[in-house]
Amino acid sequence: MAEKNKGRIKELDLMRAFAILGVVAIHAGSYSEAITGPSAIPIATDYIAHLADFAVPLFFMISGFLLASRPLDPAGRGTFYRRRLMTVVPPYLFFSTVYLAYNYWVMGQTDLVQAAWSYLLFDTVGVFWFLGAMIQMYLLFPFLSAWLDRLIVRRRAWVLPAVSGMLYILWYAFLAGAIADGIDAIGIPVDDLGDRLVGFLFPGYLLFFALGMYISRAPAVGLRRIKEMGSAPMIAIVLIVPAGLQLIDSWFWWSMAVVPYAIIASALVYRASAALASRHGRTTSLFELLGRYSFGIYMIHILALAIAANRLWAIGLDAGDVSFYLLIYPLAIIISVISLYLLNFLPLGTVVSGVRTKDGKRQKLLGRRAQADHR
């Protein structure tokens, strides 16, 4: 697959860049919900949001691929958990505190009990459900990895994504709703506790993580099928399907339709990333930078969007202006990258920023901590 540099796979950094650009586009476009009169802007931003529906599934696939590509010592499971959780938990706690402080002092949300629950439910800001789901993937990975190894010996590696797919269907067909209702019936005084908890539970996302593991451990099959797909049909599907996704009102049927779309769009992103990786220029360097900063951008971009929106409103641009979206998108990315870059200079900044630093400072720090725990 890959050109490697100091243990990194260049194409994966580039794929992360495409994914985070999609995530930011989704949330930048959400400002169009404030438009009440006739306008084509909400239709356009909704289409772009569905065009980017591959983004979060791609993050799961990349994580599954990377973890499965490295040998896992069963005796070192504790070290694996410590290192994985250290990549997620410190950034989560730091940025959750930042968002809660913003909500408290700027937005006037002063219910401290609900704020405490937000830490536990991964929703201090709406996008943090991904962190809760990702932690579950890390906890499950050693067991999934051992199972996949046994399946490969029996030449049945396909069983892992197949079983994950069946669980995915059952989850969105009735399990998610039933579990949410059951949790709400307990009577815990937390607003929408069932929906908030179910929103990040692993059955709804394991399929994408398992697909990444499958492609990593069975590349002769997974990558061959990607290469067999023609670029022109893939581009046509990626451009046409989002228009259909806009028309689906059922959460279940949207969840079913987004799976093949996310797979095809991710395959196209892989091809684009491989093409970029083979070239050396400013575009490739920019995408590599965004890839390294992708996790940090994911954590901070909602705040960056709010800052950018306030500046645009101050100069007279609002959600009804096309130029608002043409400006807020790059501004949010620039604010995110600069903020994360500066954060890395602070004590423990590389631990809480979520940035995959090019010089490996964050990885070295985690490595020293793991060695100290071992001793």
N, C-alpha and C positions, 0 to 999 in steps of 0.2 A: 504494500500500500504506500509506503511512506518514506519520506525523507526525514531522517532523525537528526536532531541537533541537541547534544547534551541530554539525551534521554527523552526529548520531546518529539512528537510527531507533528510535523509542520502542517499537514493537511487538517488535522484536528483543531489546531488553533484557528485556521481559516474557517472551518465549519462553525466553530463557536462564534466567530465574528458574524457570519450570516445569521445565526440563531439570535444573537443579542440584538442585532439590527431589527430583526422581525419583532422581538418582544417590545422594544422601544416604540416601534411603529404602531403596534396595537394600542399602547397606552397614550401615545401622542394623539392618535385619532379619536380617543374616547372623549376629548373635549367637545367634539361635534354633537354630543348628546345634549348640550345646552342650547342647540339651535331649535327654535320652536316654529319658525315660519318655513315656507317652501324653500328648499335648497337642495342642490345636488351633492353638497359636501358630505352629509351623513351617509349617503349611498356609497360615495367614493371611499370614505374612511372605513365603512363596514366591509367593503370588498377587500381593501388592503389588510384589514385585521384578519379576515379569513384566508387571504393569501399567505399570511404569516402563521397560520395555525400549525405549521410544521415545527415551529421554533422550540417550544418546550419539549415535545416528544423527541426532537433531535438531541437536546441536552441529556435526556435520559438515555438515549441510545449511545451517545458518546461516552457517558459514564460507565455503562455496562460494558462497552467495547474495551475501554482502557483497563478497567479492573480485571476483566477476564483475560487480558493479554499478559498479565503479570503472574508469575507463580505465587501460589498462596500456601504457606506452610501451616498445616492444621494446628501445629503446636504454637504458632505465633498469632492465633486469632485475637488475643487480647491486644497485642501490638497493632494489629490491623485496625481494630475498632478505635483505639486511642488516636492513631494517626488520621483516620478518616473523620472522626468526630471533631478533631482539632481543626480540620479544614472548613468545617461548617458552623460549629457551635459558637466560637468566638465572634466571627462576623455577624452571625444571627443576633447574638445578645447585644453587640455594639450597635448595629443599625436599628434594631428594635427599640433600643433606648433613645436613639436619635429621633426616630419617628414619633415615639410617645411624647418626647419633650416638645417636638414641633406641634403635635396635636394639642398638647396641654397649653402651651403659651401662645400659639398662633391661632389655632382653631377653637380653643376654649373647651376642649373635651377633658373634663376634670374628674370623671368617674374613675377613681384609682382601682376599685375592685375589678371593673371591666378591663382596665389596663393590665392588671395582673393576669387575668384570664387570657388576654391576648398573647402574652408571652408563651403560655402553655399551648395555645391553639394555633400558633404560627400565623396570626393574622393581625399583628400590629400594623401591617399594611397588607393590602390584598394579595400581593404577589408572593408573600413569604410561605404560602402553602407548599411551594416547591421544596423548601428546605425541610419541612416535616416529612414530605414524601421521600426525599433523598436520604434522610437519616434512616428511614425504614429499609430502603434498598441496601444501604451499607450493612445494616444488621442482618439482613437476609442473605447477603452475598456469599459468605463462606459456605452456607448450606446449599445454595443454588449452584455454586461452583463445583462442589463435590458431586452433586447430582448430575450436572452436565458432564463431568469427567466420566462418570459411569455410563451415561447415555452414549457418549462418543465411542467408548470401547465396544458398545453393542451396535454402533452405527445408527443410533436413533436420536441424534442431537436435536432433531426437529421437534421432539416431544416437549422440550422446555418452552419454546414460543407457542406451541399448540395448546398446552395446558394453560399458559398465561393468557392466551387469547380466549379460551373458554371461560376463565375466571373473569376476564374483562367484560364479556357479554353478559354473564350472570350478574355482575356487579351493577351495570347500568340498566339491566332489565328489571331487577327488583331488589337486589340485596342492599344497594346503597340507600334506597328510600326506606326499606324496612328497618335497617339499622338506625338511620336518622330518627325515625319515628319512635323506635324503642328507647333511644337515648333521651329524647325529649320527654317521654312518658315517665322517666325517673323523677323529673321535677326539680332538677338542679337549677337554681335561679341565675341562669346565664342565657342571654339572648341568642336564639337560634343555635343552641349548642350542638344539636344533632347534625344540622347541615354544615356547621363550621368544622366539626370533627371529621365527618365523612369526606369533606372536601379534600383532605390530604392523605387519606388512608391508601395503602399501597395497592389494593386490587385494581384501582382505576388507572394505574400507571406502570404496573409491573411488566405489561406486554412490551412496552418500548425498551425498557431496561433489558429484558430477556432477549429481545431481538439484537441489541448491541452485543450481548454476550455470545449469542449464537453466531453472529458474523465474525466475531473475534476468534472463536474456537473452531469454527468450521468455515474458514474463509474460502476454501475451494468451491463451496456451494453458494454461500451468501454473496461474495463479491462477483462470482461468475454471473449470477442472475442480474446483478446491477449492471454489469458491463454489457449484457445481452440486450438491454433495453436501449432503443434508439433515442438520441437526444431530442429530435424534433417531436415525436409523440409525447415525450416526457414534458417538454416545454408547453405543448398544447394543453395537456392535462392540468399542469400547474396553473395555467392562466384561466382555464375554463371552469374547473371544479369549484373554486371559491365563489363564483356566481351562484352555483347550485347550493353551496353550503349556506349562503345568505337566505335561501328560501325555506330551509328546514326549521320548523318550529319545535319539533320533538327533541328533547335532550338526548334520549336514547338513540334515535336515528342519526342525529348529528355525531354522537360519539362513535357510532359504527362507521359512518362515512369518512370521518377524519382519519381513520387508521390507514387505509390504502393511500389516501392523499398525502399524509405525513411521510409515509415510506417512499413514495415516488418523489415528493419534493426533496426529501433528505438525500435520495440518490442523486438528484440533479445538483444539489448543493455539494455533494461529494465530488462530482465531476468538475464543477466550477472551481472548487478548492484545489483539486489536483492540477488543473490548468494553471491556476495562480501560483501554486507551489513550484511549478517548473520555470517560472519567470522571476526575474529580479527587477524590482522597480518600486516606485512610490506607492502604487496601489497595493501591491503585495505587502509591503512594509506596514502600511496603514491597517490592513486587515489582520496582520499578525499582532499588531498592537491591540486592536479591539478584541482579538481572541484571548490574549493574555489578560486583558482587563475585563473579560466578559462577566465573570462571576461578580466582581465588584460593581460593574455597571448594573447588573441585575439588581443588586442590593440597593443602590443609591439612585437609580434613574427616576423613580417616582418623585423623590424630593427635588431632583434636578429639573424635572418637568414643571413642578410647582413654581420653582424659582424663575424658570424661563417664562412661564405663563404670566407671572406677576409683572415681569419686566415688559412683556409685550402689551399687556393690558395698560401699563403705565404710559405707553406711547400711542395708545388709541387703537391697537389691533385687538380684535376679539375672535371668538370661535366662528363667527360668520364670514371671516375673511380668509381666502385661500392662502394669502401670504402668511397668516398666523401659523399654519401647519408647515409651510415651507421653511419657516424660521425656527419653530419650537423643536422640531426634530433634531437638526444639527446642533442647536444650542444645548439641548439636554445631554447629548452625547459628549460635547466639548466640556460642559460643566462637570459631568460625571468623571471623565478621564482626568481633568485637572485636579479635581477634589481628591481622587484616589491617589494620584501621583504625590500630592502634598501630604496626604495622610501617611503614606509610606515612610516619610521622614521622621514621624513621631515615634516615641518609644512604643514598641509592640505594634506599630502601624502595619507592618507586613503581615501580622497575624490576624488583625481585625478587618483589614481592607478587603480581603478576598481576592487580591490581585495575584495572578500567577507571574511572579517577577522573572524577568529574563535571566538575571544573574543567579537565580536559585536561592536568594537569601531566605525566603520563607520556608523552602524545602529543607535547607540546612538547619534552621531553627527547630523545625519539627523533628528532624533526624536526631539532633542533640537531645531533645526532650525524650525521644523514644529510647536512646542509649542510656540516659540517666535512669529512666524507669526500669530498664532491664537490669542495671546494676543494683 
